Amino acid sequence: MIDLLVTATFSLFTFVFGACIGSFLNVVIYRLPAQLSLLYPPSRCPHCLHRLGTLENIPILGWLGLKGKCRWCHAPISPRYPLIETLTGFIFLVIFWQFGTTLQTVGYWLFLSWLVALTFIDFDTLTLPNPLLKWGLITGLAFQGVMGWPTQTIPQHLVLGIGSAVLGLWLFDLIRYAGTLIFGQEAMGDGDPPLAAMIGAWLGWKSLLMTAFLACSIGAILGGGAITLKLISRKTPIPFGPFLALGAALAVVWGQELIHWYSQIFLPVF
């Protein structure tokens, strides 16, 4: 009974902490593409610019308390804000349940938060900001170094991270160029190969290949379905970054199981 209570308490704290990080990610998603400061001015209504109070800034509950409207000008506040906070809270919770109180948990919290920000920026602008990609790559290599420290294998981990990053960059550059030749239009954005490099730096080459397989499969199914249902045309640009992010998230949580399943079916000598 005590163990269950402790687990529930840790889980609640983890979700709340993740939701708070999600609140900051909302700021990054909105302000970074607009080249605005992430710290100043404090959170405010995007319509009347009135500064939000302390209670209004509480993740999820603040939006619910306001009933989705600004208290001052009554303009609607997008439900995406609490949805991102809730999503990030659940991501933190799943990672905690999977990896417990380890360095991996902290690292993957950071990595997946990065991917959440990149995903929604890509949805909004069809771009992936270079600063996020660059620092995400550097932080991923630092994570590899940290993971190698307990076993004194830091050089091996760094070589793995660098090699996997280069593989991701080259692989998706090749996919991009091949797709452009086949379809006669840009098949992938400029930011997708660097995003693949960042994912490789964090997860290593095996999980990178699994991420690529999942992203391409999910993208083909959803994109093809949308075209078949005439929701979009063949010329409609579709951001690929969210599919890469989803593939990477699945690789983090179920990577070993997916790699084992994939190798048994497609690569028996893997």
C-alpha positions in Angstrom: 0.0 0.0 0.0 2.8 2.4 0.9 4.7 1.5 -2.3 1.5 2.3 -4.3 1.1 5.6 -2.6 4.7 6.5 -3.2 4.4 5.6 -6.9 1.2 7.6 -7.3 2.8 10.6 -5.6 5.8 10.5 -7.9 3.6 10.0 -10.9 1.5 13.0 -10.0 4.6 15.1 -9.5 6.0 13.9 -12.8 2.9 14.8 -14.7 2.6 18.3 -13.1 6.3 18.9 -13.8 5.9 17.9 -17.4 2.8 20.1 -17.8 4.9 23.1 -16.5 7.6 22.3 -19.1 4.8 22.1 -21.6 3.8 25.6 -20.6 7.3 26.8 -21.4 7.2 24.9 -24.7 4.1 26.9 -25.7 6.2 30.0 -25.3 9.0 28.6 -27.4 6.6 27.4 -30.1 5.0 30.9 -30.4 8.0 33.2 -29.9 11.0 31.5 -31.5 9.7 31.6 -35.1 8.6 35.2 -34.5 12.1 36.0 -33.2 10.8 37.2 -29.9 12.5 36.9 -26.5 11.6 33.8 -24.6 11.8 35.6 -21.2 10.4 39.0 -21.8 7.7 40.2 -21.7 6.0 37.7 -19.3 3.0 35.6 -20.5 0.2 37.8 -21.8 -3.0 37.7 -23.9 -1.9 37.7 -27.6 -4.9 39.9 -28.4 -5.1 42.7 -25.8 -1.5 42.1 -24.5 -2.7 42.1 -20.8 -0.3 40.3 -18.6 -1.6 37.0 -17.2 -1.9 36.7 -13.4 -0.3 33.9 -11.4 -3.4 31.7 -11.2 -4.0 32.2 -15.0 -0.5 30.9 -15.7 -1.1 27.5 -14.0 -0.8 24.9 -16.6 -4.1 23.3 -17.9 -6.1 24.6 -14.9 -5.4 28.3 -15.8 -7.0 27.8 -19.2 -9.9 25.8 -17.7 -10.5 28.5 -15.1 -10.7 31.2 -17.8 -13.0 28.9 -19.8 -10.8 29.4 -22.8 -11.2 33.2 -23.0 -9.1 36.2 -21.9 -10.5 37.7 -18.7 -10.0 41.2 -20.0 -10.9 41.3 -23.7 -12.8 38.0 -23.8 -10.9 36.9 -26.9 -10.7 33.1 -27.3 -7.5 31.4 -26.1 -6.5 28.4 -28.3 -7.1 25.0 -26.7 -3.8 24.0 -28.1 -2.1 25.6 -25.1 -3.5 23.1 -22.5 -3.3 20.3 -25.0 0.5 20.7 -25.4 0.8 21.0 -21.6 -1.2 17.8 -21.2 0.7 16.0 -23.9 4.1 17.0 -22.3 2.8 15.8 -18.9 1.9 12.4 -20.3 5.2 12.1 -22.1 7.1 12.8 -18.9 4.9 10.2 -17.1 5.5 7.5 -19.7 9.2 8.1 -19.7 9.3 7.9 -15.9 7.3 4.7 -15.9 9.6 3.2 -18.5 13.0 4.3 -17.1 12.4 5.2 -13.4 14.7 7.5 -11.5 17.7 7.3 -13.9 19.8 9.6 -16.0 18.0 8.3 -19.1 14.7 9.6 -17.7 16.1 13.2 -17.4 17.8 12.9 -20.8 14.7 11.7 -22.6 12.5 14.3 -20.9 14.8 16.9 -22.4 15.0 15.2 -25.8 11.2 14.7 -26.2 10.5 18.2 -25.0 12.8 19.4 -27.8 10.8 17.2 -30.3 7.4 18.6 -29.1 8.6 22.2 -29.7 10.0 21.3 -33.2 6.8 19.4 -34.1 4.4 22.2 -33.5 6.8 24.8 -35.0 6.9 22.7 -38.1 3.1 22.4 -38.1 2.8 26.2 -37.9 5.6 27.4 -40.2 6.7 24.4 -42.2 10.2 25.1 -40.9 12.5 23.7 -38.3 14.6 26.5 -36.6 18.3 26.1 -36.9 19.1 27.1 -33.3 16.9 24.3 -31.9 18.4 21.8 -34.3 22.0 22.8 -33.6 21.7 22.9 -29.8 19.6 19.7 -29.9 22.5 18.0 -31.7 25.1 19.3 -29.2 22.9 18.3 -26.2 22.5 14.9 -27.7 26.2 14.4 -28.0 26.6 15.6 -24.4 23.9 13.0 -23.4 25.9 10.3 -25.0 29.0 11.4 -23.0 27.0 11.3 -19.8 25.7 7.9 -20.5 29.2 6.6 -21.1 30.6 8.1 -18.0 29.6 5.4 -15.4 31.3 2.7 -17.5 34.2 4.9 -18.6 33.2 4.5 -22.3 32.7 8.2 -23.0 34.8 8.2 -26.3 32.9 5.2 -27.6 29.6 6.8 -26.8 30.7 10.1 -28.5 31.8 8.2 -31.6 28.5 6.5 -31.7 26.6 9.8 -31.4 28.7 11.6 -34.0 28.6 8.6 -36.5 24.8 8.3 -36.0 24.3 12.0 -36.6 26.3 11.9 -39.8 24.3 8.8 -40.9 21.1 10.6 -40.2 22.2 13.7 -42.2 23.4 11.7 -45.2 20.5 9.3 -45.2 17.8 12.0 -45.2 19.7 14.1 -47.7 19.7 11.1 -50.0 15.9 10.5 -49.4 15.2 14.2 -50.0 17.1 14.3 -53.3 15.7 11.0 -54.5 12.2 12.0 -53.6 12.6 15.3 -55.4 13.7 13.5 -58.6 10.9 11.0 -58.4 8.0 13.3 -57.6 9.2 16.4 -59.4 8.9 18.7 -56.3 10.5 19.2 -53.0 10.0 15.9 -51.1 11.4 17.1 -47.8 12.3 20.4 -46.1 15.8 21.7 -45.5 15.4 21.0 -41.7 14.5 17.4 -41.9 18.0 16.0 -42.5 19.5 18.0 -39.6 16.6 16.8 -37.4 17.5 13.2 -38.3 21.1 14.0 -37.4 19.9 15.3 -34.0 17.9 12.2 -33.4 20.9 10.0 -34.3 23.0 11.9 -31.8 20.5 11.2 -29.1 19.5 7.6 -29.9 22.3 6.0 -31.9 22.1 4.5 -35.4 19.9 1.5 -34.6 17.1 3.6 -33.2 17.7 6.2 -35.9 17.0 3.6 -38.6 13.9 2.5 -36.7 12.8 6.1 -36.4 13.2 6.5 -40.2 11.2 3.4 -40.9 8.4 4.4 -38.6 8.3 8.0 -39.8 8.2 7.0 -43.5 5.6 4.4 -42.9 3.3 6.6 -40.8 3.8 9.5 -43.2 3.0 7.4 -46.2 -0.2 5.9 -44.6 -1.5 9.2 -43.3 -0.5 11.3 -46.3 -1.8 8.7 -48.8 -5.0 8.4 -46.8 -5.5 12.2 -46.8 -4.9 12.3 -50.6 -7.3 9.4 -51.2 -10.0 11.1 -49.1 -9.3 14.4 -51.0 -8.5 16.2 -47.8 -5.3 17.5 -49.5 -3.8 17.4 -53.0 -0.6 15.9 -54.1 0.9 19.3 -54.2 0.0 20.2 -50.6 3.2 20.5 -48.5 3.1 18.2 -45.5 5.6 18.7 -42.7 7.7 15.6 -42.2 9.3 16.8 -38.9 6.3 15.6 -36.8 6.5 12.1 -38.3 10.2 12.0 -37.4 9.4 13.2 -33.9 6.7 10.5 -33.5 9.0 7.8 -34.8 11.8 8.9 -32.4 9.4 9.0 -29.4 8.2 5.4 -30.3 11.9 4.4 -30.6 12.6 5.8 -27.1 9.8 4.0 -25.4 9.6 0.7 -27.4 12.9 0.9 -29.3 14.4 -2.5 -28.2 11.2 -4.4 -28.8 10.7 -2.7 -32.2 14.3 -3.4 -33.2 14.0 -7.0 -32.2 10.8 -7.4 -34.1 12.1 -5.6 -37.1 15.4 -7.6 -37.2 13.5 -10.9 -36.9 11.4 -10.1 -39.9 13.6 -8.1 -42.2 17.2 -8.5 -41.0 17.8 -12.0 -39.6 21.5 -11.4 -39.2 21.1 -7.9 -37.6 
